[in-house]
Amino acid sequence: MTGLVLSMPETVPYVAFFDLDDTLLADNSGKVFWDYCVQNKIYSPLQMGFLGMSLFMYLTGFDETEDFIRNWAKCFKGWQTEKMEFVTRELFDQKIRDLIRPQAREAVEYHKSRGAETVILSASTRYVCEPVKDHLGMHAAICTPLDVENGEFNGRLGGPYVFGEQKHLSALDYCAHKGINITDCYYYGDAYTDRFVMEAVGTPVCVTPDKKLRAHAAENNWQIVEW
């Protein structure tokens, strides 16, 4: 199965955490969502300009990733949650389902067959993650929340941005709640920013990793798989 080396006996309860973008999926869900919104004229010209400037500030290093995400959340102020659910379910049906990697499906099924919990751990929102979770029959999705008041988004994040070190903290919280030792767990990810949670789990699996993660994996003797 996908060339993995087992690190624990099957009797030990564990969680297999999976990143979403460029890990479970063969693309970035944020990019796919952006393209969908542009094609369907979901963003107004003013919002397009605002997001374009925010993206420029992020790509040129003036803003952090979280600044861009917070600006992105502002564009959905006033949206009913039902609208977001409709849009993202349609996006899943039209685009995202076909982006799920066959090897990712196999890995999820493998861990489920061993009695593990399978969990998406992603900076994306639940509206993007949950259709993937449901389709694959996974146990949970830990992701970035959007704040809601009276059934509408208020333009703010509703909790921590699940990125970088926060992924590690979120995984720790989940394991503590389940009574599972994080050192018995797996994490599948592609980016160097995932290194914090990868250093915490017992079995980090680098999925077609970026250049920095590939080098870091080689230094730490981590598994690398090419999906």
C-alpha positions in Angstrom: 0.0 0.0 0.0 1.6 3.2 -1.3 5.1 2.1 -0.1 4.5 3.0 3.6 6.5 1.6 6.4 4.4 0.8 9.5 5.5 2.4 12.7 3.2 0.7 15.2 1.2 -2.5 15.8 -2.4 -2.5 14.7 -3.7 -2.7 18.2 -2.5 0.8 19.1 -5.3 3.5 18.5 -4.1 6.3 16.3 -5.1 9.1 13.9 -4.0 9.5 10.3 -4.1 13.2 9.6 -4.2 14.4 6.0 -3.6 17.9 4.6 -6.0 18.9 1.9 -4.3 21.0 -0.7 -1.7 19.2 -2.9 -2.0 16.2 -0.6 -5.5 14.7 -0.7 -6.1 16.9 -3.7 -3.9 17.3 -6.8 -4.3 21.1 -6.7 -4.9 23.9 -4.3 -8.6 24.2 -3.2 -8.2 28.0 -2.7 -7.1 28.4 -6.3 -10.0 26.2 -7.5 -12.5 28.2 -5.4 -11.1 31.5 -6.8 -11.4 30.3 -10.4 -14.9 29.1 -9.7 -16.0 32.4 -8.2 -14.4 34.4 -11.1 -16.1 32.2 -13.7 -19.5 32.5 -12.0 -19.1 36.2 -11.2 -19.6 35.6 -7.5 -17.1 38.4 -6.6 -18.0 42.0 -7.3 -15.4 44.1 -9.3 -14.6 45.9 -6.0 -14.0 42.6 -4.2 -11.9 41.4 -7.1 -9.7 44.5 -6.8 -9.5 44.2 -3.0 -8.5 40.5 -3.2 -6.1 41.1 -6.0 -4.3 43.7 -3.9 -4.3 41.5 -0.9 -2.9 38.6 -2.9 -0.2 41.0 -4.3 0.7 42.1 -0.7 1.0 38.5 0.4 3.0 37.2 -2.6 5.5 40.1 -2.3 6.0 39.5 1.4 4.3 42.6 2.8 1.5 40.5 4.4 1.5 37.1 6.1 -0.7 34.3 4.9 -3.2 34.9 7.7 -3.6 38.6 6.7 -4.7 37.4 3.2 -7.1 34.9 4.7 -8.7 37.5 6.9 -9.1 39.8 3.9 -10.6 37.0 2.0 -13.1 36.3 4.8 -14.3 39.9 4.6 -15.6 39.3 1.1 -18.3 37.0 2.4 -19.7 39.3 5.0 -23.5 39.1 4.8 -23.6 35.8 3.0 -26.0 33.2 4.4 -24.3 30.0 5.4 -26.7 28.1 3.1 -25.3 30.0 0.1 -21.7 29.0 1.0 -22.8 25.4 1.5 -24.5 25.4 -1.9 -21.5 27.0 -3.7 -19.0 24.6 -2.2 -21.1 21.5 -2.7 -21.5 22.5 -6.4 -17.7 23.2 -6.5 -17.1 19.8 -5.1 -19.4 18.1 -7.7 -18.0 20.0 -10.6 -14.3 20.3 -9.8 -12.9 19.0 -6.5 -14.1 15.4 -6.6 -12.0 14.7 -9.7 -9.0 16.2 -8.0 -8.9 13.6 -5.2 -5.7 11.6 -5.8 -6.2 7.8 -6.2 -3.3 7.2 -3.8 -5.0 9.4 -1.2 -8.2 7.4 -1.5 -6.1 4.2 -1.0 -4.2 5.7 2.0 -7.5 6.7 3.7 -9.0 3.3 3.2 -5.9 1.6 4.4 -5.9 3.5 7.7 -9.6 3.0 8.2 -9.1 -0.7 7.7 -6.7 -0.7 10.5 -9.2 1.0 12.8 -7.6 4.4 12.8 -9.4 7.7 12.7 -8.9 9.6 9.5 -8.9 13.3 9.8 -8.4 16.3 7.4 -6.2 18.9 9.0 -6.2 22.0 6.7 -6.1 25.7 6.6 -9.1 25.7 4.3 -12.6 26.2 5.7 -15.0 23.4 6.6 -17.2 24.4 3.6 -14.4 23.1 1.4 -13.1 20.3 3.6 -16.4 18.7 4.6 -17.5 17.5 1.2 -14.2 15.8 0.8 -14.4 14.3 4.3 -17.9 13.0 3.6 -17.0 11.6 0.2 -14.1 9.7 1.6 -15.9 8.6 4.7 -13.4 10.2 7.0 -14.0 10.8 10.7 -13.5 14.6 11.0 -12.2 17.8 9.5 -10.1 20.3 11.5 -10.0 23.5 9.6 -10.2 27.3 9.7 -13.6 28.5 10.9 -15.5 31.5 9.5 -17.5 33.5 12.1 -21.3 33.4 11.8 -24.0 35.6 13.4 -27.7 34.8 12.9 -26.9 32.5 10.0 -24.7 35.0 8.2 -20.9 35.4 7.9 -19.7 38.6 9.6 -16.5 38.9 7.6 -14.2 37.5 10.4 -12.5 34.3 11.2 -14.3 32.3 13.9 -11.2 30.8 15.5 -7.5 30.0 14.8 -6.1 29.9 11.3 -5.1 26.2 11.0 -1.7 26.8 9.4 1.9 26.2 10.4 2.3 25.7 14.2 -1.5 25.9 14.7 -1.8 22.6 12.8 0.4 21.0 15.4 -1.7 22.6 18.3 -4.9 21.5 16.6 -3.7 17.9 16.2 -2.6 17.8 19.8 -6.0 19.0 21.0 -7.8 16.4 18.9 -5.5 13.6 20.1 -6.0 14.7 23.8 -9.7 14.7 23.3 -9.6 11.2 21.9 -7.0 9.9 24.5 -4.5 9.1 21.7 -0.8 9.8 21.8 0.3 12.0 18.9 3.5 10.0 18.6 1.3 7.1 17.5 -0.2 9.1 14.6 0.5 9.8 10.9 0.5 13.1 9.1 0.4 13.4 5.3 1.4 16.8 3.9 3.3 18.4 1.1 4.6 21.8 2.5 7.5 22.9 4.6 5.0 24.8 6.7 3.7 21.4 7.8 6.9 20.5 9.5 5.7 21.4 13.0 3.0 18.7 13.1 5.3 16.4 11.1 7.9 16.6 13.9 5.3 15.7 16.5 3.7 12.6 14.9 5.4 9.2 14.9 5.0 8.8 11.1 5.3 11.9 8.9 4.6 11.2 5.3 5.8 13.8 2.8 3.5 13.7 -0.3 5.2 15.1 -3.5 6.8 17.6 -1.1 7.9 21.1 -2.0 11.7 21.7 -2.2 12.2 22.8 1.4 10.2 20.0 2.8 12.0 17.5 0.6 15.3 18.6 2.0 14.0 18.7 5.6 12.6 15.1 5.1 15.9 13.9 3.8 17.7 15.3 6.9 15.2 13.7 9.2 14.8 10.4 7.3 11.1 10.9 6.8 9.1 9.0 4.2 8.6 10.6 0.8 5.9 9.4 -1.6 5.2 10.7 -5.0 1.5 11.0 -5.7 
